């Protein structure tokens, strides 16, 4: 199961990076000719390198996450260390995000280079059993090898959305070139956000169900994770976390992304369905 999951995510990662490279080269060719295509190839190569090796650091920095030691946060460290040993994976680095909205995510390129980040809000909200369920869920993403494709998707989605604001990059100096640059900018403004959303759609909703199942099996207590999900869903509505659409899929509970039609592109299944899968009981039982 884990081997097939790893092969699937490796293929999806390679496909995603290749698709983004070809897309940028096509745009460069269309609006900058041969030189534009070569420039786009260099940009794509740099994006792919950064995405693979630094996507986790980018996501952590984006939310102001700071590393913590065992002495600073023994409550989390002890649980993660025990669960990691039980899973047979290296101990990930632990980070805390200094915001009150409760949430958590895992990132990194493989289990040997993984990090788990929790918000201050989740530490204040959940009891020990519920927190253990959430941490087991995040370690499920690490063991299931979801973290690389999720982290790369976040970085590429953010990068291409950012680049869409500079669609004139391939424009030239004379009037015809400026027209081409303006057209290129317009198309980039239209196509780049769509491409970013498609990248997020590459992150399957099923990964949340699988991580829930892994976490529940690891702790032997699916009801604690179900209770945690119900609390996170309710409290995050009262104290919403505003996140970038390019990184929203990383979190255990979908944060607010500030887009009216965000639900069309959600990478998270409904909390109620996740709770029912975990316990066989309606979600209302935990409210």
N, C-alpha and C positions, 0 to 999 in steps of 0.2 A: 504493500500500500504506500509506504513512505517512498520507496524507490520509484514507483510510477508517478507519484506526486512530484518528486524531484525532477524526473525527466520531463514531465509536462511543464513545470515552471521554467526549466532551463530552455526548453524550446520556445515558450512564450516570450522569455526575456530576449533571446536571440532574434526572434521575429519582430519584436517591438523595436529594438535598436536598429535592425535593418530597415524596417519600414520608415522610421523617422529619418534615417540617412537618405533613403531614396526620395522621400518627400521633399526634404530640403534641397537636394540636388536638382530635382525637377523644377522647383521654384526658382532656384538660382539660374538654371539653364533658360527658363522662360523669360526672365527679366534681366539677365545679365550676360547671356551668351555663355561661351566657353569659360571666360574668366569668372562669371557669376557661379557657374556650376562648381568650379574648383574651389572658389571661396566658400561655397556652401558645404563642400566636402570637408574642408578644414574645420568649419564651425561644427558640423555634425560629429566629426571625430573627437573634437574637444568636449562636446556635450555628452557623447557616449562614455568617454573616459571619466569625466566628472560624475556622471550618473552612476557608474559602476562602483567607483572607489569612494565617493564623497556624498552620495545621496542621503545616507543616514545622518551625517553631520549637518547637512543643509536643513533637513527636517527638524532636527533637535534645536539648531540655532534659531530657526524661524519662530519657535514657540518659547524661546528663552529658557530652555531646559538646562539645568545645571547638574553636574555629576555629584553624587552623594556617596559617602563611605558607609561602612557597616556601623560605625559608631554614631553617625548622624541619623541613620534610618534603620535600626535593627529590625523593626517590625516587618519591613519589606525584604531586607537582605536575607533574613533567616528563612523566610518562606521561599523566595526565589532560589536560594542555594539548595534547599532540600528538594524542591521540585525539579531543578535542573539535574541533580544527581540521579533522581528517580527516572528521568527521561534519558539519561546518558548523554547530555549535551554540556558544553562548557558553560560556566557561570557568565551570564551577560552583564554588561555595565548597567548601573541603575541611575536614572535621572529623575529629577522632580521639576515639574513645570509650575511656577508660582502664580497660579490662577485658581479661583474658587469653583469654577465649573468642573464637575467631576468627569474625568475621562482618563484614558490610558492608550498607549500604542507601543508596538515593538517595531524595530527597524534594524537595518544592517544587511550585509551581503551574504552572510551564511552564519551558522550557529557559532562559529569561532569569532565572528566579528558582529555580535548582536548587542543591541541595547534595548532596555525596557524603560519607558518613561511613564510616570504617573503624575497627575495633577495634585496640587495640595487639596483641592476640593474632594477628590475621591478618598484621600486619606482621612479626611474629616467625616465623610459621610458613611462609609462602610464599616461593618464590624469585621473581626478577624477572619471569620469563615467566608464572608462575601468577598473580602479583598483577596483571599487565597484563590477563590474561584476566578476572579478577574486576572490575576497574575498567571494562573494555570492556562487560561484562554490565550494570553499573550505569548506564553512559552509554547503553546500549541502552534501559533503562527511561526515561531522560530523553528520548531521541529518539523513542521509540515513544509518548510522552505517557502513560505509565502512572502517573507520579508524582502527578498531581493526584488521580485517583480513589483511589489507594492512601492518600494522605495524608488526604484527607477521610474515607474509610472509617475510618481509624484514629482520628481525632478524634471523629467521631460515635459510633463504637462505644464509645469510652471515656466519652464524655459521657452517653450513655443508660444505660450500666451504672452510672455514678456516680449519676445521677438516680434509678435504681431503688431506691437506699437511702433515698430521700426521697419515697416514694410517698404519704406523708400530706400532701404539700404542698397538695393541692387539698381537704383536709378542712376542715370548719368548726368552730364552737365548741360547738353543742349536741350532745345524745346522738346524734340521727339523723345529723348531719353527721360526728360522730366515727366512727360506724359506716361511713358512706360513705368517709371518709378511710382507715379501716382496710382496707376492701375494696379501695380504690384502691391502697393500699400493697401489699397481697397480690398484686393483679394485675400491678402494676408489677414486683414482685420476680420474677414468673414470666415476664412478657412481655418485659421490657427485655433480659435476657441473650439471649433468643432473637432479638430484633431485632438485637442487636449481632452475633450470629453470622451472621445473614442478611446484614448489611452486609458482613461479611468474605467471605461467599460471592459477593458482587457482584464481588469481585476474582478474575477468571478464572485458573485454573491455567495456561492456555495462555500467559499473559504471561511466565512463567518460561522456557518453551521458546523463545518469540520473542526474549527478551532474551539467552538463551544463543546462539541462532543469530546475532543481531546482533553479539554480542561476538566469536564465532568468526570471522565474516566480516570484521569490522573488523581483527582482529589477524592473520588468516590462519593461526591456530594453534589449532584446536579441541582438540588434545590437551593443551595447557597448561591450558585452562579445565577440561577433564575431570579432569586431575590435581589441580587446585585444589579442585574439588568433592569429590573422593574424600578429600582431606586434611581439608577442612572438616567433612565428614560424620563422619569417624572421630574427629578431635580434639575436635569440639564435643560428642561423647558423653562424652568423658573430662573435659572442662572445660565443662560445660553453661552456657549463658547463659539466665538466667531473665528472661523478657520478659512484658509484658502481652499477654493474648490479643488486645487491640484493635490492637496494633502488630506482632504476630508476622509478619504477611504482608509487611512491608516488607523483611525481611532476605533475603539471598541463600540462606541455609540456615535452615530453620525452627528457631527457638530453643525452649527448653523453656517451656511456658506453665502448667504446674502443674495441668492438667485431665486426668483419666483418659481422657476420651473426645475429647480434642483432635483426634485423627486423623480423626474424623468430619467435622470442620470445617476440615481443613487446606487452606491455599491454595497449598501447594507440592506439585508432583508428586514422586514418589520420586527420590532422587538417582541410583539405578541406571538408571532410565529416561532421565534427563537425560543421563547419561554415554553411554548407548547411542545416543541420538539424535545426540549430538555426534560420536561416533567410529565408530559401527557395530560397536563391540566391547563385549563384556560388561563390566560394571562391575568384576568381579573382577580384570580385567587391571591395574587401577590400584591394587589394594590391596597 
